[in-house]
Each structure stands twice: as structure tokens, then as C-alpha cells.
Amino acid sequence: MININEVIETNKMILEENLDVRTITMGISLLDCKADTVEKVCDKIYAKITDRAKNLVSVGQEIEKEYGIPIVNKRISVTPIALVGGGVCETTKDFVKIAKTLDKAAKEVGVNLIGGYSALVSKAMTPADKLLIESIPEALASTDRVCSSVNVGSTKTGINMDAVRLIGEIILQTAELTKEQDSLGCIKFVVFCNAPDDNPFMAGAFLGVTEGDTVINVGVSGPGVVKKALESVRGADFEVLCETIKKTAFKVTRVGQLVAQEASKRLGYPFGIIDLSLAPTPAVGDSIAEILEEIGLEYAGAPGTTAALAMLNDQVKKGGIMASSYVGGLSGAFIPVSEDQRMIDAVQAGALTLEKLEAMTCVCSVGLDMIAVPGDTKATTLSGIIADEMAIGMINQKTTAVRIIPVIGKTVGDVAEFGGLFGTAPVMPVNQFSCDAFINRTGRIPAPVHSFKN
Amino acid sequence: MKKTILTVVGKDSVGIIAKVCTYLAENKINILDISQTIVQGFFNMMMIVDTNEASKSLDEISDDLDKIGEEIGVRIQVQLEDIFNMMHRL
């Protein structure tokens, strides 16, 4: 039987160390929402989402109450809209109508974000893909809860540099359209290499075409719990350090597994995966950078950071994999700047630069995340930053992503305020040397040699 | 049978257990096990209870005990046992 110390330990994690389930994300396929006009497609999308997800929020709240574990977000991911709307959308305005429908459906069922305003163009773009991408600035500026992503590369296909070039411009347009709110639109857009089909985390969640009709995916969290556990082994050797992280990750993931099973049972849809990511929030004590400091760094970004992060990420996976048979999504430590108070502090102290963050993304999920740069950054420079990150993903056979915010009207030293979970971001300096001629080449970077495994 | 774990944490005082047990008895909740300990000066009590015959839903029991906890200055939590089993048992 359970003993009192185990109960105390679990409740301490929840009440004092910010243990929570970060998200229950319901994946809903929209591939069956076919019709001959955009309006009819929108009606079908709205009907399907509001039917499938009608109990999502209430079931989430029920589970929270019965087990005493907070479930921070209830969200929805859908089939990439470029595929859903490809047959009927003839203009960018048509795609924006679908975005508004998604927004309306999200509000109706009470989820805080809905992901999947996406296109998968890792090799090339169809006319529909291109239209969707061109509609992103308006779609994000005219909706509140819609998240968008584009997959522009993969280890199997190489990198679609035409899409990379276009997206540099799209990010700037999105920033411009939402400049009154510190270019807030850009925080709802991610560009990926090797995007997973079952990621429950926003802004990059979508339901890939390899998935079933409706599925429940769960993202766990718990940086605060790992940090607290490491406090008890200060000065110990690496074996003890790794063992402690693994055990903690196991416990955290088991809670996620329980919530996923319960949600799946009560909602009547199959369980897909648990995403093992350590996801920080701006709350004190809920930070990846604090774990790195506890491991022994003065600030995140100090020499040794990449090694410490690599070890942390690997141990989290080793502990988590034992706790659930279906692990998927991104599964790794997230290192968003604006959503992690100690990362913000590290940037402001001059310890953490864009280049160091890029190195860190080689060893963890997911990429350059929630990074504010000066609003006058050129589109080609943004594309260059994206291309670098995509290359890391392509060569290392891992997911990488970029969520970058050129904050219009702000420059290095200023701070962008996004509010809530999205936090605040110090504007970081960007390398000013040009990559115009590189980015303006057309075509794609071929698949790397190690993708030829057949 | 799904078991429920009831925890009481707070400053020790006379009558905490009596108050909680009275409520449980009134609502046909059977106590299977009780243990208590003092952690960092705080009173910690855990009860394993069976709510299957209870006259109220878990949701209502949880809200009622919240109120009782407030009255006597302790925090009372009611959670299904599974969360602890998942975390601490293979």
C-alpha cells in the first residue's frame, strides 16, 4: 500500500515544485471535411471540431480535480490546413476564412490554442501550400488562438530553400501586422525541420496525415521538480546526477501517462503519445536554465552549457521512456528564451547569445524558440538564421524549429512583452553581415548522404 | 474498488482528526488506513478511504473538506490513489 512519505513527495512536487501536465492536446483529422465551396468546408470544420472536442475542457478539469494535478492547457491540433483547404481555396482570403473558423471553434469549446494552420513543404510547395504560407500574416493577425507552422526540411528530403526565403518575408509581414502588440503574431508561428506528426505542444502542433481520426496526446512538464531533486545531490558525481534526473523524469512521466489514459478513456478517443519535454514557464522555479545552474553553471550560456544540456536531455528521455510505452512528439528539454525567467536573465547578463542558443539546439528539442530580435532585421537574415537551424535538424536527424520575433519598433536593449505563458523577451543582437546572395539562390538543398539507407 | 487518499497538512492542533473523521462517518466514507507524521514542524496525516458507498460524489467531498480545512486552518486534499501508485509503484 502507498505510504505517507510517497504521498507527501508527490504532493510537494505538485504544490511547491510546479509539477503539472502541460497540455492535453486532442488531435482531430479534418481530411473528411470536403465540400465544393470554402464556406461549406468551414461549416464542416466547425461542426467536427466542436463535436469532437465538446467535452475536452470539462474532462480535463475533472481529472485535475480527482487526482489533484493541474492540467495547464487543453488544446487542439488539426490536419495541416494546406491539405484541407487545398481543393477549394483559390486566394489567401479563402485560407484566412478557414483560420477564422478554427479560431471560432477553439473559442466555442474553450481551448486556449489550436494548431495546424500549417503546410508541409520539405521538398517543394504546391500552389495551395504557397497560398497558405502567404496567408499566414493575415491569418495570425486576425485570429487570437490559431497557431501556424511550416515544415521546410527533413533528413529525407533536404531543405526547401524557396520556402525558407519566403518565410523570412512572411515573418516580417506578420510582425508588421501585429506591431501594436510587440509583433505578437510571430509567437504563434514556427518553422520546422523534421516536424513530428504527433506533437502536442504549441505553436507547432498539427495532426499529421499518418495519424488516425481523433487522438489524445499529452505533454508533461516539470523542470521545477528536476531542479529540486538536483538540489539534494549538490557536488555528487555524474552517475548520481544522471540517476537523479532519470528517476525524477520517470515519476513526472508516469503522471502524464495516467492523465493520458484517463483522458482517453473518458473522452472515448484513443491515446496517442506522451511528449516527454521539460517545458518551462515564466514562473520562478519552473525553469530549464535553473536546472543548468544547479548542475553547475553560473548562467545558462556559460562554457559547458551544451554538454550539461545534452546530458539533461538524454537522462530525461531515459527516465521517461521507461514510464510510457508510447513516447513521441518532441520529447526533450525546451529552451525558449521569453518563457523562462532565468534564460531571460542570462541574456540580460550577456551570458547567452543567439549563437550559443544555436549550439544548444544541436543537443535538445527544439530550436531557437521565442527569441526577440530587432524589428529592422532583414528578411534574408531571418531566412539565414532559419536555414542554419534547419541544417542542424537535417544533418542530425532530429526535429529543429525556429520561432523568432522581429519586434517592430524595438531594438537591442529593449524588452518585448507578450504576456501570460509567453512571457517577456529581451531583444537580442543579430549578426549584421549579409547572407543575401545565399538566400536569393533558388531551389533546394539536397538530402544529406546519410539519408540514403535503403 | 478505487481507493481515495485524503491528506491533511498544517499546524497541529486539538481535534483535527476528530473533525475529519466525523465528516467521513456522516457521509458513509470508510477509513481503511491512517498514518501521520510531522515534517518540518507541520502535521501531516494521510488516510486511505473507500468512497464507494459514500453519500456524495468525490467532487462534493473534495469541496466540503476544502471548507472544513479552511475552518480549522489546515489544507485537506482528496485524490484518487492511482496518481501515487503510478508514480511510486512499477
HADDOCK unambig.tbl for C-alpha pairs under 7 A between the chains (distance, minus, plus):
assign (segid A and resid 2 and name CA) (segid B and resid 85 and name CA) 6.93 0.50 0.50
assign (segid A and resid 4 and name CA) (segid B and resid 35 and name CA) 6.72 0.50 0.50
assign (segid A and resid 4 and name CA) (segid B and resid 46 and name CA) 6.02 0.50 0.50
assign (segid A and resid 6 and name CA) (segid B and resid 88 and name CA) 6.95 0.50 0.50
assign (segid A and resid 7 and name CA) (segid B and resid 84 and name CA) 6.46 0.50 0.50
assign (segid A and resid 66 and name CA) (segid B and resid 79 and name CA) 5.37 0.50 0.50
assign (segid A and resid 66 and name CA) (segid B and resid 80 and name CA) 5.93 0.50 0.50
assign (segid A and resid 67 and name CA) (segid B and resid 79 and name CA) 4.60 0.50 0.50
assign (segid A and resid 67 and name CA) (segid B and resid 80 and name CA) 5.36 0.50 0.50
assign (segid A and resid 67 and name CA) (segid B and resid 83 and name CA) 6.30 0.50 0.50
assign (segid A and resid 68 and name CA) (segid B and resid 79 and name CA) 5.72 0.50 0.50
assign (segid A and resid 251 and name CA) (segid B and resid 87 and name CA) 4.86 0.50 0.50
assign (segid A and resid 254 and name CA) (segid B and resid 86 and name CA) 5.68 0.50 0.50
assign (segid A and resid 254 and name CA) (segid B and resid 87 and name CA) 5.60 0.50 0.50
assign (segid A and resid 255 and name CA) (segid B and resid 83 and name CA) 6.35 0.50 0.50
assign (segid A and resid 255 and name CA) (segid B and resid 86 and name CA) 6.56 0.50 0.50
assign (segid A and resid 255 and name CA) (segid B and resid 87 and name CA) 6.38 0.50 0.50
assign (segid A and resid 258 and name CA) (segid B and resid 83 and name CA) 6.99 0.50 0.50
assign (segid A and resid 258 and name CA) (segid B and resid 86 and name CA) 6.99 0.50 0.50
